[in-house]
Structure formats: C-alpha cells, structure tokens
Amino acid sequence: MKKLVVLITTAVMLFSCGKKEKEGEDYNPSKPNTESTPSDPSSYDPKRGEGKFTTVELGAALDQAMATKGEEVAGVKCTSCHKPTDEKLVGPGWKGVTERRKPEWIMNFITNPDPMIDKDPEVQAQLEICLVRMPNQGLSDDDARNILEYMRKIDGVK
C-alpha cells in the first residue's frame, strides 16, 4: 500500500510540474515580455527611451501632493529594490536620476522597462552591475508620474 501511495504522489508531482500554457501559447515566466515592441536597437532613442511618452511637462516647482503619492506607490512597488540615495540595493539608487535622465525616459522606463532593457546600452551596463532585470510593475501612468515627482523631490526640487 505504501508503494502505491508513493507511486501516485510521484506521478502527481511529475505531471503538475509539466509545461504551462497561457491561452494556447508557450508560457515562460522567466522570459521577459517583449511582445509590445520589436527588438530593433537602431530605432531606439536613448534620450526619450521607448514607450508612449514623447513629452512630459514638469512644473518649475515641486507638486508636493504628487510627490507624496509617488512616495506611497514607491514604498509598495519600488523600495524593495531601490533606495532614495545614490546607494545600490538590488537596483541603482534614485538620487540624481532626474538630473541624468529626461522625464520622458524615466516615465517610459517605469511603465515599459523590457524593451528599454533590451535596447539601451546604459541600462544594459547597469544590468551587468545589478544582475537583476527590473520587472514591469504594471504601474498606471498617474502612478508613474507621481513616482517621477517623488524622484524630483529626492533630487532637491522645491
């Protein structure tokens, strides 16, 4: 009887660890989703990044309400990998990012990291240091804009 239970348990385990399918397609959770854009590095704009944001208007002064919301979202979605300083955690620290990158690039990277990781040479170099791809957190445009405002606060915008 014990042999039968072991045999059934082993069979169930083997079958449950088999190939997973998602809507009739191969599903591989470790493979990044790059279906949204073709991987053509020659069409990549390193100033804007890749995504739907072509212009992002920033006020001269910090929007404190947006920065506060951004800090709340970042606390849930971002701070397990990023510090508000220049210190690396899992990913790079955020200090100075708004001085190094245009707002469009930041917004596109926050909302659509996969194609930018695949095409941006500076992001690829950072990936070699950090060793972990930034996951797509599925942030809304508003959440991403609020995080950008929080990043501006970190960088001393008043």
Contacts in CASP RR format, 6 or more apart in sequence:
PFRMAT RR
TARGET T0000
AUTHOR 0000-0000-0000
METHOD contacts of the structure
MODEL  1
MKKLVVLITTAVMLFSCGKKEKEGEDYNPSKPNTESTPSDPSSYDPKRGE
GKFTTVELGAALDQAMATKGEEVAGVKCTSCHKPTDEKLVGPGWKGVTER
RKPEWIMNFITNPDPMIDKDPEVQAQLEICLVRMPNQGLSDDDARNILEY
MRKIDGVK
19 26 0 8 1.000
20 27 0 8 1.000
21 27 0 8 1.000
32 114 0 8 1.000
32 117 0 8 1.000
32 118 0 8 1.000
32 133 0 8 1.000
33 114 0 8 1.000
33 136 0 8 1.000
34 114 0 8 1.000
34 115 0 8 1.000
34 118 0 8 1.000
36 112 0 8 1.000
36 114 0 8 1.000
36 115 0 8 1.000
37 50 0 8 1.000
37 51 0 8 1.000
37 115 0 8 1.000
39 115 0 8 1.000
39 118 0 8 1.000
39 119 0 8 1.000
40 119 0 8 1.000
41 118 0 8 1.000
41 119 0 8 1.000
44 50 0 8 1.000
44 116 0 8 1.000
44 119 0 8 1.000
44 120 0 8 1.000
46 105 0 8 1.000
46 120 0 8 1.000
46 121 0 8 1.000
46 122 0 8 1.000
47 102 0 8 1.000
47 104 0 8 1.000
47 105 0 8 1.000
48 54 0 8 1.000
48 102 0 8 1.000
48 104 0 8 1.000
48 105 0 8 1.000
48 108 0 8 1.000
49 104 0 8 1.000
49 105 0 8 1.000
49 108 0 8 1.000
49 109 0 8 1.000
49 116 0 8 1.000
49 120 0 8 1.000
50 108 0 8 1.000
50 112 0 8 1.000
50 115 0 8 1.000
50 116 0 8 1.000
50 119 0 8 1.000
51 108 0 8 1.000
51 111 0 8 1.000
51 112 0 8 1.000
51 115 0 8 1.000
52 108 0 8 1.000
52 111 0 8 1.000
52 112 0 8 1.000
53 103 0 8 1.000
53 104 0 8 1.000
53 107 0 8 1.000
53 108 0 8 1.000
53 111 0 8 1.000
54 104 0 8 1.000
55 104 0 8 1.000
56 102 0 8 1.000
56 103 0 8 1.000
56 104 0 8 1.000
56 106 0 8 1.000
56 107 0 8 1.000
56 145 0 8 1.000
56 148 0 8 1.000
58 103 0 8 1.000
58 148 0 8 1.000
58 152 0 8 1.000
61 157 0 8 1.000
61 158 0 8 1.000
62 149 0 8 1.000
62 152 0 8 1.000
62 153 0 8 1.000
62 156 0 8 1.000
62 157 0 8 1.000
62 158 0 8 1.000
63 149 0 8 1.000
64 153 0 8 1.000
66 145 0 8 1.000
66 146 0 8 1.000
66 149 0 8 1.000
66 150 0 8 1.000
67 146 0 8 1.000
67 149 0 8 1.000
67 150 0 8 1.000
67 152 0 8 1.000
67 153 0 8 1.000
68 150 0 8 1.000
69 143 0 8 1.000
69 146 0 8 1.000
69 149 0 8 1.000
69 150 0 8 1.000
70 143 0 8 1.000
70 146 0 8 1.000
70 147 0 8 1.000
70 149 0 8 1.000
70 150 0 8 1.000
71 150 0 8 1.000
71 153 0 8 1.000
73 139 0 8 1.000
73 143 0 8 1.000
73 146 0 8 1.000
73 147 0 8 1.000
73 150 0 8 1.000
74 82 0 8 1.000
74 147 0 8 1.000
74 150 0 8 1.000
77 137 0 8 1.000
77 139 0 8 1.000
77 143 0 8 1.000
78 137 0 8 1.000
78 147 0 8 1.000
80 89 0 8 1.000
80 90 0 8 1.000
81 89 0 8 1.000
81 90 0 8 1.000
81 91 0 8 1.000
81 132 0 8 1.000
81 134 0 8 1.000
82 89 0 8 1.000
82 90 0 8 1.000
82 91 0 8 1.000
82 92 0 8 1.000
82 93 0 8 1.000
82 94 0 8 1.000
83 89 0 8 1.000
83 93 0 8 1.000
83 94 0 8 1.000
84 93 0 8 1.000
84 94 0 8 1.000
84 95 0 8 1.000
84 154 0 8 1.000
85 93 0 8 1.000
85 94 0 8 1.000
85 95 0 8 1.000
86 93 0 8 1.000
86 95 0 8 1.000
86 96 0 8 1.000
87 93 0 8 1.000
88 129 0 8 1.000
88 130 0 8 1.000
90 130 0 8 1.000
90 132 0 8 1.000
91 126 0 8 1.000
91 130 0 8 1.000
91 132 0 8 1.000
91 134 0 8 1.000
92 126 0 8 1.000
92 129 0 8 1.000
92 130 0 8 1.000
94 151 0 8 1.000
94 154 0 8 1.000
95 154 0 8 1.000
95 155 0 8 1.000
96 154 0 8 1.000
96 155 0 8 1.000
97 106 0 8 1.000
97 151 0 8 1.000
97 155 0 8 1.000
98 106 0 8 1.000
98 148 0 8 1.000
98 151 0 8 1.000
98 152 0 8 1.000
98 154 0 8 1.000
98 155 0 8 1.000
98 157 0 8 1.000
99 155 0 8 1.000
101 109 0 8 1.000
103 148 0 8 1.000
106 148 0 8 1.000
106 151 0 8 1.000
107 141 0 8 1.000
107 144 0 8 1.000
107 145 0 8 1.000
107 148 0 8 1.000
108 116 0 8 1.000
109 116 0 8 1.000
109 123 0 8 1.000
109 134 0 8 1.000
110 137 0 8 1.000
110 139 0 8 1.000
110 144 0 8 1.000
110 147 0 8 1.000
110 148 0 8 1.000
111 136 0 8 1.000
111 138 0 8 1.000
111 139 0 8 1.000
111 141 0 8 1.000
111 144 0 8 1.000
112 136 0 8 1.000
113 133 0 8 1.000
113 134 0 8 1.000
113 135 0 8 1.000
113 136 0 8 1.000
114 133 0 8 1.000
114 136 0 8 1.000
116 123 0 8 1.000
117 123 0 8 1.000
117 124 0 8 1.000
117 127 0 8 1.000
117 133 0 8 1.000
117 134 0 8 1.000
127 133 0 8 1.000
139 147 0 8 1.000
END
